[in-house]
């Protein structure tokens, strides 16, 4: 649920892919709940 262990990309589209946002956090939370 955090920033991946990679360098921050220079390209804006890749930067948006790498950085966490509300949608990614909610998706990770739901995935954790479904796996337990």
N, CA, C and O atoms as CSV, one atom per row, in Angstrom:
chain,resi,resn,atom,element,x,y,z
A,1,UNK,N,N,0.818,-1.187,0.000
A,1,UNK,CA,C,0.000,0.000,0.000
A,1,UNK,C,C,0.862,1.251,0.000
A,1,UNK,O,O,0.369,2.344,0.278
A,2,UNK,N,N,2.108,1.106,-0.300
A,2,UNK,CA,C,3.015,2.252,-0.316
A,2,UNK,C,C,3.707,2.343,-1.668
A,2,UNK,O,O,3.425,1.576,-2.589
A,3,UNK,N,N,4.606,3.286,-1.758
A,3,UNK,CA,C,5.383,3.492,-2.975
A,3,UNK,C,C,6.239,2.261,-3.245
A,3,UNK,O,O,6.896,1.762,-2.331
A,4,UNK,N,N,6.249,1.755,-4.487
A,4,UNK,CA,C,7.088,0.590,-4.786
A,4,UNK,C,C,8.574,0.919,-4.623
A,4,UNK,O,O,8.973,2.080,-4.717
A,5,UNK,N,N,9.370,-0.087,-4.384
A,5,UNK,CA,C,10.802,0.095,-4.150
A,5,UNK,C,C,11.529,0.237,-5.485
A,5,UNK,O,O,12.326,-0.619,-5.869
A,6,UNK,N,N,11.238,1.337,-6.183
A,6,UNK,CA,C,11.855,1.633,-7.478
A,6,UNK,C,C,12.184,3.118,-7.525
A,6,UNK,O,O,11.581,3.900,-6.790
A,7,UNK,N,N,13.127,3.529,-8.372
A,7,UNK,CA,C,13.378,4.966,-8.525
A,7,UNK,C,C,12.157,5.654,-9.143
A,7,UNK,O,O,11.426,5.044,-9.923
A,8,UNK,N,N,11.945,6.912,-8.795
A,8,UNK,CA,C,10.824,7.657,-9.373
A,8,UNK,C,C,11.101,7.881,-10.851
A,8,UNK,O,O,12.134,8.453,-11.201
A,9,UNK,N,N,10.199,7.443,-11.726
A,9,UNK,CA,C,10.412,7.621,-13.165
A,9,UNK,C,C,10.362,9.099,-13.556
A,9,UNK,O,O,9.711,9.901,-12.886
A,10,UNK,N,N,11.043,9.453,-14.632
A,10,UNK,CA,C,11.058,10.827,-15.127
A,10,UNK,C,C,9.829,11.130,-15.973
A,10,UNK,O,O,9.301,12.241,-15.926
A,11,UNK,N,N,9.375,10.155,-16.740
A,11,UNK,CA,C,8.215,10.355,-17.615
A,11,UNK,C,C,6.955,10.542,-16.766
A,11,UNK,O,O,6.698,9.746,-15.863
A,12,UNK,N,N,6.168,11.582,-17.047
A,12,UNK,CA,C,4.970,11.847,-16.234
A,12,UNK,C,C,3.987,10.678,-16.167
A,12,UNK,O,O,3.412,10.426,-15.108
A,13,UNK,N,N,3.782,9.961,-17.270
A,13,UNK,CA,C,2.837,8.838,-17.229
A,13,UNK,C,C,3.357,7.704,-16.359
A,13,UNK,O,O,2.583,7.066,-15.645
A,14,UNK,N,N,4.647,7.451,-16.410
A,14,UNK,CA,C,5.225,6.401,-15.562
A,14,UNK,C,C,5.265,6.844,-14.102
A,14,UNK,O,O,5.110,6.024,-13.197
A,15,UNK,N,N,5.473,8.140,-13.877
A,15,UNK,CA,C,5.462,8.657,-12.510
A,15,UNK,C,C,4.087,8.440,-11.885
A,15,UNK,O,O,3.993,8.022,-10.731
A,16,UNK,N,N,3.022,8.721,-12.635
A,16,UNK,CA,C,1.670,8.513,-12.127
A,16,UNK,C,C,1.399,7.039,-11.854
A,16,UNK,O,O,0.674,6.707,-10.916
A,17,UNK,N,N,1.973,6.149,-12.665
A,17,UNK,CA,C,1.808,4.711,-12.442
A,17,UNK,C,C,2.488,4.293,-11.142
A,17,UNK,O,O,1.965,3.460,-10.401
A,18,UNK,N,N,3.659,4.874,-10.867
A,18,UNK,CA,C,4.453,4.446,-9.721
A,18,UNK,C,C,3.957,5.021,-8.398
A,18,UNK,O,O,4.048,4.357,-7.365
A,19,UNK,N,N,3.437,6.240,-8.416
A,19,UNK,CA,C,3.042,6.889,-7.168
A,19,UNK,C,C,1.708,6.357,-6.669
A,19,UNK,O,O,0.801,6.108,-7.463
A,20,UNK,N,N,1.580,6.181,-5.347
A,20,UNK,CA,C,0.297,5.731,-4.806
A,20,UNK,C,C,-0.743,6.844,-4.910
A,20,UNK,O,O,-0.409,8.028,-4.857
A,21,UNK,N,N,-1.993,6.453,-5.056
A,21,UNK,CA,C,-3.106,7.400,-5.025
A,21,UNK,C,C,-4.268,6.719,-4.306
A,21,UNK,O,O,-4.174,5.550,-3.932
A,22,UNK,N,N,-5.338,7.440,-4.120
A,22,UNK,CA,C,-6.463,6.900,-3.352
A,22,UNK,C,C,-7.017,5.620,-3.968
A,22,UNK,O,O,-7.329,4.675,-3.244
A,23,UNK,N,N,-7.145,5.576,-5.290
A,23,UNK,CA,C,-7.694,4.383,-5.947
A,23,UNK,C,C,-6.808,3.159,-5.728
A,23,UNK,O,O,-7.315,2.065,-5.476
A,24,UNK,N,N,-5.499,3.332,-5.821
A,24,UNK,CA,C,-4.577,2.206,-5.626
A,24,UNK,C,C,-4.594,1.731,-4.177
A,24,UNK,O,O,-4.502,0.531,-3.918
A,25,UNK,N,N,-4.709,2.656,-3.234
A,25,UNK,CA,C,-4.741,2.283,-1.817
A,25,UNK,C,C,-6.016,1.506,-1.507
A,25,UNK,O,O,-5.971,0.495,-0.807
A,26,UNK,N,N,-7.146,1.970,-2.021
A,26,UNK,CA,C,-8.419,1.271,-1.798
A,26,UNK,C,C,-8.375,-0.115,-2.431
A,26,UNK,O,O,-8.832,-1.084,-1.825
A,27,UNK,N,N,-7.831,-0.222,-3.641
A,27,UNK,CA,C,-7.736,-1.524,-4.310
A,27,UNK,C,C,-6.844,-2.480,-3.520
A,27,UNK,O,O,-7.173,-3.658,-3.385
A,28,UNK,N,N,-5.729,-1.992,-3.003
A,28,UNK,CA,C,-4.834,-2.841,-2.213
A,28,UNK,C,C,-5.518,-3.282,-0.922
A,28,UNK,O,O,-5.356,-4.425,-0.494
A,29,UNK,N,N,-6.272,-2.395,-0.308
A,29,UNK,CA,C,-6.998,-2.727,0.910
A,29,UNK,C,C,-8.025,-3.823,0.646
A,29,UNK,O,O,-8.129,-4.778,1.415
A,30,UNK,N,N,-8.784,-3.686,-0.441
A,30,UNK,CA,C,-9.779,-4.708,-0.783
A,30,UNK,C,C,-9.103,-6.037,-1.118
A,30,UNK,O,O,-9.624,-7.099,-0.778
A,31,UNK,N,N,-7.960,-5.987,-1.775
A,31,UNK,CA,C,-7.242,-7.216,-2.099
A,31,UNK,C,C,-6.758,-7.899,-0.823
A,31,UNK,O,O,-6.832,-9.123,-0.712
A,32,UNK,N,N,-6.264,-7.124,0.138
A,32,UNK,CA,C,-5.805,-7.706,1.399
A,32,UNK,C,C,-6.965,-8.351,2.144
A,32,UNK,O,O,-6.803,-9.418,2.735
A,33,UNK,N,N,-8.129,-7.717,2.122
A,33,UNK,CA,C,-9.288,-8.286,2.812
A,33,UNK,C,C,-9.765,-9.572,2.151
A,33,UNK,O,O,-10.174,-10.507,2.838
A,34,UNK,N,N,-9.716,-9.626,0.831
A,34,UNK,CA,C,-10.205,-10.818,0.141
A,34,UNK,C,C,-9.251,-11.999,0.284
A,34,UNK,O,O,-9.668,-13.150,0.151
A,35,UNK,N,N,-7.975,-11.726,0.552
A,35,UNK,CA,C,-6.998,-12.807,0.697
A,35,UNK,C,C,-6.977,-13.389,2.098
A,35,UNK,O,O,-6.420,-14.467,2.304
A,36,UNK,N,N,-7.571,-12.703,3.067
A,36,UNK,CA,C,-7.520,-13.219,4.439
A,36,UNK,C,C,-8.751,-14.006,4.799
A,36,UNK,O,O,-8.860,-14.505,5.919
